[in-house]
């Protein structure tokens, strides 16, 4: 689970390789706005994706406190910028509601939503990271 501005998102743990601090980033010219640049991580060069820009609901500022999580799906991987990583939560399949059609996050990019009784959390959007990575790749290649 992680926070992007006012948006709370969750990703299945099998799609997260690691959570780490943001390292030195190299900007890429003429790249889609949601790809901020690339970062070297453990011998691999990964694109850094701002999910708020990708979703069209704002943008994140890279700060010294910023965190990234390395997301993987099949042979695709990327670093995703986050304001804060909240931690792991066990979510039961029975607790997942269908994605709303009119939410901040497009329904086709969600596995569903989970409502919590924890104060200040509200609804948690569960990202389908495979679709997010495929869509981000398609946008970058089409450009």
Secondary structure, 3 states (H helix, E strand, C coil): CEEECCEEEEECHHHEEEEEECCCEECCCCCCCCEEEEEEECCEEEEEECHHHHHCCCCCCCCCCCEEEEEEECCEEEEEEECEECCCCCCCHHHCECCCCCCCCCHHHEEEEEECCCCCCCEEEEECHHHHHHHHHHHHHHC
